[in-house]
Amino acid sequence: MFGRKLQDDKDQDTNDLLSKMFYRQECISSQTGESFIVADVSHLIEPLVGLLRDPLSVCSQPDSSLLSLSLYKGAIIQSKRFLLLSVSAPIYVHFLMEDHESTLQNSISSGKGEANILPWMYKRSKSSLFDTSIDMASAKSILIDLGSSYFGAWNNDTSAAAGRWFYEYYKRFGVKFDRVIAFEQSTLDPKVAWQQLPDDVFPIYTLINVGCSATGQFNPWRTLKAIARPHDNTTWNTDALMAVDLALRISLISIMADQGS
């Protein structure tokens, strides 16, 4: 895979200090109907805090004999070069059922037609593999951008444009978004906003030029619930105020709890 290597658990000694997201792949036997664990895997999710997304942007430059000064080129506050998303993060295997290595490999390589969207990012039901009413190949990739500003720039700073950055990052790894929904509280010039969109984003882009909220019609999860299916892959970015962000997270947890997710 581009930028990714499937690795054994023993290979991750150098990453002990980094945070990881863990997933478990379970299947249901078509003969017995019993559930069994196929694999436990993880991938890195650093950095967790925006301030740490580029450590060289907040650290003073050391002696050039210790660290090449060229590494500081591009070390700005809005730098995103250290961000590691799921489409590029290394995969670590912590447990693999005997004689099921090919099952895991095939599951990854054949997932969604886009090998860098991993199966555990959208195959959330063990029984969905045998549900003929679900077309897994039709799974969509959806980007929710909360506090989007303009697609190509934020306060005229192109390096801070989250929408374009996500679009280009995922495109680099062969993933095309099927739908982009952007919320922005500040009043945008509609003509400027739409002129900044690449040709392949224009028809799938929805701009909601009001602030998002944890309740009511401007709750982004309400929109997502209406357009997404359980086997779709959703990416969301938030640049909302801390109080709004916290309320949105609580709202999302509540919705998931109501649905038993």
Backbone hydrogen bonds, N-H to C=O, Kabsch-Sander energy under -0.5 kcal/mol:
donor,donor_aa,acceptor,acceptor_aa,energy
4,R,1,M,-1.5
7,Q,5,K,-0.6
7,Q,91,I,-2.9
9,D,93,V,-1.3
11,D,8,D,-1.8
12,Q,9,D,-1.5
13,D,10,K,-0.5
15,N,12,Q,-1.8
16,D,13,D,-1.3
18,L,15,N,-1.7
21,M,43,H,-2.6
22,F,20,K,-0.5
23,Y,41,V,-2.9
25,Q,39,A,-3.2
26,E,24,R,-0.7
27,C,36,F,-2.5
29,S,34,E,-2.8
33,G,29,S,-2.2
36,F,27,C,-2.5
38,V,25,Q,-3.2
39,A,25,Q,-1.4
40,D,95,F,-2.2
41,V,23,Y,-2.7
42,S,92,Y,-1.9
43,H,21,M,-1.6
44,L,90,P,-0.7
45,I,19,S,-1.9
52,L,49,V,-1.6
53,R,50,G,-1.6
57,S,54,D,-2.2
58,V,55,P,-0.9
59,C,55,P,-0.8
66,L,63,D,-2.3
67,L,63,D,-1.5
71,L,68,S,-1.6
72,Y,69,L,-1.5
73,K,70,S,-1.4
75,A,72,Y,-2.3
76,I,74,G,-2.1
79,S,76,I,-2.0
82,F,53,R,-0.6
83,L,80,K,-1.2
84,L,46,E,-1.4
85,L,83,L,-0.5
88,S,85,L,-2.0
89,A,85,L,-1.7
91,I,5,K,-1.0
92,Y,42,S,-3.1
93,V,7,Q,-2.4
94,H,40,D,-2.9
94,H,92,Y,-0.6
95,F,40,D,-1.6
97,M,38,V,-3.1
100,H,97,M,-1.9
104,L,100,H,-1.9
105,Q,101,E,-2.5
106,N,102,S,-2.9
107,S,103,T,-2.0
108,I,104,L,-2.0
109,S,105,Q,-2.7
110,S,106,N,-2.0
111,G,108,I,-0.9
113,G,110,S,-0.5
114,E,111,G,-1.5
117,I,114,E,-2.2
118,L,116,N,-0.9
121,M,118,L,-2.2
122,Y,119,P,-1.4
123,K,119,P,-3.4
124,R,122,Y,-1.3
129,L,126,K,-0.7
130,F,127,S,-1.8
131,D,128,S,-0.8
132,T,130,F,-0.9
134,I,131,D,-1.8
135,D,133,S,-0.6
136,M,134,I,-1.0
138,S,135,D,-1.8
139,A,136,M,-1.6
142,I,140,K,-0.5
142,I,233,N,-2.6
143,L,179,R,-2.6
144,I,142,I,-0.5
144,I,235,T,-2.9
145,D,143,L,-0.6
145,D,181,I,-2.8
146,L,144,I,-0.7
146,L,237,N,-3.4
147,G,145,D,-0.6
147,G,183,F,-2.0
148,S,145,D,-0.5
148,S,183,F,-2.8
150,Y,153,A,-0.9
154,W,157,D,-1.7
157,D,154,W,-1.8
158,T,156,N,-0.8
160,A,157,D,-1.4
161,A,158,T,-1.2
162,A,160,A,-1.0
164,R,151,F,-1.6
165,W,161,A,-1.9
166,F,162,A,-2.8
167,Y,163,G,-2.2
168,E,164,R,-2.9
169,Y,165,W,-2.7
170,Y,166,F,-2.6
171,K,167,Y,-2.0
172,R,168,E,-2.0
173,F,169,Y,-0.9
173,F,170,Y,-0.6
174,G,171,K,-1.9
175,V,170,Y,-2.8
176,K,174,G,-0.5
178,D,141,S,-2.9
179,R,141,S,-1.3
180,V,204,I,-2.5
181,I,143,L,-2.7
182,A,206,T,-3.2
183,F,145,D,-2.7
184,E,208,I,-1.9
184,E,210,V,-0.6
193,A,189,D,-2.8
194,W,190,P,-2.3
195,Q,191,K,-2.0
196,Q,192,V,-1.2
197,L,194,W,-1.1
201,V,198,P,-1.4
202,F,198,P,-1.9
204,I,201,V,-1.5
205,Y,201,V,-0.8
205,Y,202,F,-0.9
206,T,180,V,-2.5
208,I,182,A,-3.5
208,I,206,T,-0.6
209,N,207,L,-0.7
210,V,208,I,-1.8
213,S,218,F,-1.8
219,N,216,G,-1.5
222,R,219,N,-1.0
223,T,219,N,-1.3
224,L,220,P,-2.6
225,K,221,W,-2.7
226,A,222,R,-1.1
227,I,223,T,-1.4
228,A,224,L,-2.8
232,D,229,R,-2.2
233,N,140,K,-2.8
234,T,232,D,-0.6
235,T,142,I,-3.2
237,N,144,I,-2.7
239,D,146,L,-2.7
245,D,241,L,-3.2
246,L,242,M,-2.6
247,A,243,A,-1.9
248,L,244,V,-2.4
249,R,245,D,-2.2
250,I,246,L,-2.3
251,S,247,A,-2.3
252,L,248,L,-2.5
253,I,249,R,-2.4
254,S,250,I,-2.2
255,I,251,S,-2.3
256,M,252,L,-2.5
257,A,253,I,-2.3
258,D,254,S,-2.2
259,Q,255,I,-1.5
260,G,256,M,-0.6
260,G,257,A,-0.7
261,S,256,M,-2.8
